Amino acid sequence: MLVPFLIMLREGIEAALIVGIVASYLRHTGRGALMPGVAIGVLLAVALSLFVGAGLQLAVAEFPQKQQELFEGIVGLVAVVMLTSMVFWMRKAGPSMQGHLQESVSHALAHRHGRAWALIGVVFLAVAREGLESVFFLLAIFQQSRGWEAPAGALLGIAAAVAVGWGIYTGGVRLNMRRFFRLTGIFILLVAAGLLAGVLRKLHEAGVWNHFQRVVFDIDPVLPMDSPTGVVLSGLLGYQSAPVVGEVAVYLVFLVVSLFLFLRPRAGAASPAAAVSR
């Protein structure tokens, strides 16, 4: 439950910041009458995300077992790519996100005709990006966790993100965005490393990858996968009680490289806290 909660909290806050920046710009420039366009753009992005998620879920149910494993591996790989790119995109674009969004909205509103549709398009594209990232991540997580906890955690994360986003917009909540995105970025890279190791496992089960399958260690008698601690570690860090060489290598290489690139100082970086908040 904790992993989908934190991921959806971060994704939701990113989307809420985007919507808040656009709404604040409209309000401060005397274009408050166009606010319904923001709501329509958000609703269309949510509808697209739900449609894609439902379509992928229905599609995988029709596959034979091995094809299901292959499809789940592909979904997991897409989730890793999208989560990682999202973390590094926010690291790079965070300080200038407000300026870019306001410029896009200003350009969309410069046309006398069709301003509402242009605004809807800007909001739709910005929020749909977050929504589709969430869809692929949740599919990868739901394939590993079949119970009710993962969907419940995701819903709680969305609800919390909406509450925080509204608080930021109205001025009642102040967050250190730089610290928030840095800490959640590290957490997401840990999750992505576990997902990537799981992708290799799915590919092996699908008969696509059969190399480096020697078990490195087996601590199942000490910390079994189905124990409470094992379940938590599996969800958070991709823990396996008997990992194979390929899974350990992929996990460590991805984690070391991604954390090094993410944590290294960025030349001329300005604090994104003020840039992504009102």
N, C-alpha and C positions, 0 to 999 in steps of 0.2 A: 504493500500500500504506500509506503514512504517514497519509493522511487517515482511512480507515476504522479504522486502528489507534488513533489518538488519540481519535476520536469514541467508539469502543467502549470504550476505556480509561476515558474520563470517564463514559459511561453505566453501565459496569460498576461503577465505584467508587461512583457514586450509589446504585445498587441494593445494592451490598455494604454501604454505610453504613446504608441503611434496614434491611436484614436484621440487621446487627450491633447497631444500636440496639435493635431488638425482642428479639433474643436476649439481649443484656446485661440488658435490663429483666426478662425472664423469669427469668434466672439470679439476679439480685440480689433479686428479690421471692419467691424460693423456688418458682417455678413451672416449673422445668426440665423437668418431665414433659411439658409442652406443646410442647417443642421440635420434635417431629415435625410438628406443625401448621405451623410456619414452613417446614420443608422441603417439605411438600405445597403450600403456597401459592406458593412459588418455582417448583416444578415445573409447577404449573398455569399460572402466568404465562408461563413459557418455552414450554409447549406451545401456548398461545393465540397467542403471537407467531410461532412457527414455522408454525402453521396459517394465520394471516392472510397471512404472507409468501408461503407456497406457493400459497395461493389467488389472490393478486394476480398472482403470476408466471405461473400457468397461464391466468388470464383474459386477460392481455395477449397471450399467444401466439396466441389465437384471433381477434384483431382484424386487419382489413386495415391496410395500411401507415399511412395517414393517421390512422386511429383509434388505432393504436399510438403515434404521435407525440403525439396529443392526450392519451392516457392517461398517457404518460410525463411530459408537461408538468404534468398534474394531480398525479401522484405527487410530482414535484419541488416543486410549490407547497405541498403538504401537508407535505413534509419541511422546507421553509423555515419554515413557520409553527410546526411542532412544535419544531424546533431552537431557533428564536428565543424561543418561549415558555418552553422549558426553561431557557435561559440566564437569562432575566429572573426566572423563578420561583425558581431557586436563589439569585439575587442577593437576592430579597426574603425567601424562606422559610428560607434557610440558617441564620441565627442562631437561629431558633425551631423548626427541624425536629425536633430531638430531643424537645422538650417536646410538640409536636403529636403525634408518633408515640406517645410514652408515654401521652399522654392517650387516644388512639384505642384502644390496646391495653388500657388500664385499663378503658375503657368496654365494650370487647368482652368482657372477662373478668368484668365485674360480674354478668353473667347466669349463674345457677347451671347452667342447662341449655343445651347447645349452645355451651359456651365454646370448644371446639376448632374448631368450624365458624366461629364469629365471628372467631377468631384467623386462621384460614386466609383468610377473606375480607379482613381488613385487610392481610395480607402480599400476597395476590394482587393487590389493587387497586393497592398501592404499587409493586410490582415490574412489573406489567403496563404501567403508564404508561411506565416506562423502556423496556420491551421493544418496545412499539408505536412509540415514537419511533425506536428503532433500526431497526425494520423498514422504515419509510418512508424513512429516510435511506439505508439500505443499498440499497434498491431504486433510489433515484435515482442513487446512485453506481454500482451494477452496470450500469445502463443506459448510463452513460457509459464505463465501463471493462469490456470484455468478457473480459479475460484472467483468470488465476488470482490475480493479485497482490492485487486488492481483497478477495476472500473470505479469502485467507490473512492479510491485514492485520487484518481483522475478527476472525478466530479468535484471532490473537495478542493483540489488544487485550483480548478477553474473558478469555483465559488470564491475562494480566498483571493485569487487574482482580481476578480471583478471588484471585490470590496476594497482591496488595496488601490486598484486603479482609480476607483471613484474617489477614494480619500486623497490621492495625489492630485486629482483634477480639481477637487474643491478646496484643496489647501490644508486639509485636516491631517494628512499623513506626510511625514518627511522621511525619506529613505536615503541612505548613502548608496546611490546607484552604482558607483564604481566598485565599492566593496561587495554589494549584492551580486553583481554580474561576475565579479572575479571569483567569489566563493562558489556560486552555482556553476560557473564554467568549469572549475576543477572537478566538481561533483559529476557534471555531465560527461567529462572525459573519462572518469572512472567507470561510469555506466557504459559508455560507448566501447571501452576496452573489453568489458564483460560481454557485451552484445557481439563484438567481433569474434571473440573466442567461441561464442555460441554459433555464429555463422559457420565457422569451420566444422563444428560438430554436426550441424544440419547437413552440410555438404557431404560429410562422411556417411551419414545415415542415408543420404540420397544416392550413394554410390559414385559421387563425382570426385571426391577427394579421399584417397586411401593412404597417404604418406604420413610419416611421423606420428604413428598411432601407439607408440610404446608408452605405457603408463609411467608417469614420473614418480608419483607416490600415491598411496592409498591410505587416507586417514578416516575412512568411513566409520570404522569402529569407534573412533574418538569423537568425530564431529560429522554425523550422518547428514545427508542432504535434507531429509524430511524432519530434522529436529528444528525447534523454534529458532535457535541461533543459526543453523544452516540455511533455513529459509530466508532469514534477514540478510545474511551475508551473500547468498545467491542473488537476491534482488538488488542489493546495493553494489556489489563488487563482481558479480558473475562467478561466485565461488562454486568450485566443483571439488568433491571429496576425492576423486580419482582422475585428475586431469592428465591428458596425454601431452607429448612433447610439442606438437604443433600448436595446441591451444595455449600452453604456457608461453611459447615463443611469440606468438601473435599478440597475446595480452601485454607482455612486457615491452616488446618493441614499440607497439602503438602507444602505450602509456608513457614511456620514457620520451619518445620523440614529440608527442603532442604536448605534454606538460612542459617540456623544455621550450618549445616554440610559443606556448601560451604565456608562460611566466617570465620570459626574458623581457628586459626593459625595452620599451618602444621609444625610439629617438624622437624627441620633440613632442612627446605625448602630453596632452592636456587632460586635466581631470574631466571625465565624462559626466560627473555627478550633476553639474549644473546644466550640461547640454541635453540630457535626457529627461530632466525634470522641469517643471514649469518655473 
